[in-house]
Amino acid sequence: MHIELKRGSSTKLYMQIALTIADRIRSGLIEPGTRLPSVRKMTADLGVSLVTVTKAYAELEAIQLVRCSQGKGCYVRGTEPSDQMSREAAAHSKMSTSDSGVSLNWQMTLVDYLPRAQLWRHFDASPQVRYELHMSAIQPELLPTRDIINSAYHLSSDHAERMAAYGSFQGDWELRQTFATHFASRGLQVTPERMLITSGAQQGIDLVARTFIGPGDVVYMEAPTYTGAIDVFTSRGAKIITVPMDNEGMRIDLLTRLCDTYPPKLIYTIPTYHNPTGVTMSTQRRAQLLNIAQSYHCLILEDDPFADLYFREPPPASIKSMDSAGHVVYIKSFSKVLSPGCRVACAIADGSVLTRLVAAKSTADLGSPLLTQKALQAYIQEQYDTYVHQLREELYSRLCVASEVLEQYATNEMQWRLPEGGLNLWLELQGNMDMHELHRQSLAAGVSFLPGSACYVAESDTTSLRICFTVTSSEALKQGLRILCTVIERVSSQQAGATADRLPLI
Amino acid sequence: MHIELKRGSSTKLYMQIALTIADRIRSGLIEPGTRLPSVRKMTADLGVSLVTVTKAYAELEAIQLVRCSQGKGCYVRGTEPSDQMSREAAAHSKMSTSDSGVSLNWQMTLVDYLPRAQLWRHFDASPQVRYELHMSAIQPELLPTRDIINSAYHLSSDHAERMAAYGSFQGDWELRQTFATHFASRGLQVTPERMLITSGAQQGIDLVARTFIGPGDVVYMEAPTYTGAIDVFTSRGAKIITVPMDNEGMRIDLLTRLCDTYPPKLIYTIPTYHNPTGVTMSTQRRAQLLNIAQSYHCLILEDDPFADLYFREPPPASIKSMDSAGHVVYIKSFSKVLSPGCRVACAIADGSVLTRLVAAKSTADLGSPLLTQKALQAYIQEQYDTYVHQLREELYSRLCVASEVLEQYATNEMQWRLPEGGLNLWLELQGNMDMHELHRQSLAAGVSFLPGSACYVAESDTTSLRICFTVTSSEALKQGLRILCTVIERVSSQQAGATADRLPLI
């Protein structure tokens, strides 16, 4: 197991070890039932003291991820049958012998560089889930899939030979021209030369990270933030510093102070209808953020999947539209709004930052498929604006449904704030809700949500959760939310009861 | 500029610095005309002595990549107007100011982690090239693009809603079932659970590297080998050790001895119709290679794009088909043989090696696009075997054309060996051919080839080159090869003349 130890860090070595192993267990990368390396072996592998490893294992035992016993060693604990992880564990254990029955246990010694993969863990819902509210997406019936397929067909069969070739690493020229027109109508003047087509925003984030972020580089993110981005920056060994948010987005005052001590290499932000909270960063803060980037000669990674999905008024101008000195890499995904199955996003960057991203793209996959690029090009040119206008109204009606259900059924513990756009609703629960138990009971009752902890770097004990109000039908949304409210009430009262039980009986 | 220095390595520090900078200059990542950081700054940044940096810069000057002058510093040299790099340089210099005319020079201080991107440099040919023999691909007219587009259309419009969703990270289940049947008919028994769909073989190699290879990990490769794989392992900071080849492929006797000193973490091989040499590894060596992997508990990455493209007899069984203990990650690309534009390949792995690759795929891009997967699925199911049967005959006829031209026009310097399958022909030139000059004159005469140096890790002064005999029409292949022979003769005689000139005139 590779653990990147940062000596001289404010996090003690034993905690670094414990946190890394915890991330791997929670991500399902170490299976339940697995025996951790002995304290002695770990000591030798990492070049730390016996005490450090012993404390790390004790920490893991304290947070109930492993069970240690004298002489037998420490084993990763199992999970409830209803849990996603245990389904993975079942799949793993099938895999621990090969088809021919030979043991694959030697693979446990194979060091890897995957410290965390939370996105993977939280992507699929359990089979018993009838109301999938955990995934941030648009109900497939609302997406123009048939039209996109038709466009792809006509455009590509007219130019079959061209489709056969490798495309440009940077992405199809005509698609980039189409995007230029698209962005111009939204206040962002950009030429096709400044764009790179990526396989979804996820790949865009990953390319920026693999190009510019290495061990110890300082990356700032909002807390909470997008799970998949945390996975990416963690995998590069970044020193991630999170900045709390308020109603205007990232707390720039706090960021400024933090930067004094830890100068940034990159600031990752989702300024518009932020995932998961739905908050939009004010124009003033956007300008301040850009100022900071200019002062520190650092990059801003502006992740913008939702800008077109406003309910009343268009959002503030993008940070990229104010950027004259090439500090912002802007990533606009068309996956969510048009077609998750096409995996097309556009990254906009300047100067050698762009050049270097194109080089990274060539190493990563030689460029995105032409077929899907062509499919979106024709559609965006001709039909996108009409489509997205209707879509906005439909999404807003879903938000109203969610709001009504919550007004009627929410318990006192629940707090929320309706977003001005996007797909997500962030619920904060007051008191000491046992989120693990809530998640378990909710899944058992057929409703999935994204536990807030997946949106924090350190998996803190947050009592928040994200639901998506656009991924199911209105009817399913109503049902699912009502059930969720009931489960929250039940878990809350069980906890209160449990607490009461422990009071002295006098 | 981030330079990963390996203290205690057999390569001296100043050479490590020089090689890294050289790679970046050759890859176009540092533009012609750029001033390198001052010796003093570099000394401080890297924590090495002034002498070390001075020697590194002197080395770069000796190999004519930079020009240093007292008091002014060292500048990256420009290149001929006919050169690919200078077109990039032109694009770069346009980019060194933003659209609004603001300087982007601050970006030069932005450290990145991209040590090499040769693939990117050698991908596109210059505009004056009429005979593109540098790229390993099949002439678009021979590919079944129209049929694939039709399949995609019918299959996807029948299931439009499904196409709208995110697919599985691991790849479409039905495509994996189709692949299982496909591989079974080729002696490789594998279930869909053991597969991961990737965006081309390039992404497969990259996922294996990012998951299992980190700084200093020992990776063995054939010398020469696939440029894109060198880029990937270099970018991970691997300690790459190359093993010479003979007529039976990688010299396992040498590999065995090297492994005694440097135990392998991964062995990368293209055993069948090797790229670039065309050599096929014998069955005995395949078995020996697997034995080594078992002894050292390491991985073999078996890259197999060409197995279906044999000319007379099918190639030996894949190493994966002998692998019972999960040591081999097998990557089969369908890009070359069916559709470079679709970017679909299949990785086969076992146990937690597979699980970890799936996790890496989720972080990299959330899974490949469904549309392109569906497109290939229907085609492979119904038409692939008939298609590939005809294709083999056509490709063989191209090889015969190339062989005839070479027999007739080759100069005494040229040596080659006809491959039993695949797309590539490797030419070795005897004597001290100036390959840079040959490449320049060949491009000027309208013929591109891949300089052999791109296929070596250390960019050694090899006098070999790769041409692809399947990427153009037969007629263009004839013309191009004839011109190439003429250019080789001319450069050779110019050099002989130049040498003669330098002889004492007595």
Interface residues (C-beta under 8 A of the other chain):
Chain A: H2 S27 G28 L29 E31 E88 A91 H92 K94 M95 S96 S98 D99 S100 V102 S103 L104 W106 Q107 M108 T109 L110 V111 D112 Y113 L114 A117 L119 W120 F123 M135 A137 P140 E141 L143 T145 R146 I149 N150 A152 Y153 S156 S157 A160 E161 R162 M163 A164 A165 Y166 G167 F169 Q189 V190 T191 E193 R194 T198 S199 G200 Q202 Q203 D206 R210 T211 F212 I213 G214 D217 G228 D231 V232 S235 K265 H297 L299 S324 A325 G326 S339 P340 G341 C342 R343 D350 G351 S352 V353 L354 T355 R356 V358 A359 A360 S362 T363 A364 D365 L366 G367 S368 P369 L370 L371 T372 A375
Chain B: H2 S27 G28 L29 E31 E88 A91 H92 K94 M95 S96 S98 D99 S100 V102 S103 L104 W106 Q107 M108 T109 L110 V111 D112 Y113 L114 A117 L119 W120 F123 M135 A137 P140 E141 L143 T145 R146 I149 N150 A152 Y153 S156 S157 A160 E161 R162 M163 A164 A165 Y166 G167 F169 Q189 V190 T191 E193 R194 T198 S199 G200 Q202 Q203 D206 R210 T211 F212 I213 G214 D217 G228 D231 V232 S235 K265 H297 L299 S324 A325 G326 S339 P340 G341 C342 R343 D350 G351 S352 V353 L354 T355 R356 V358 A359 A360 S362 T363 A364 D365 L366 G367 S368 P369 L370 L371 T372 A375
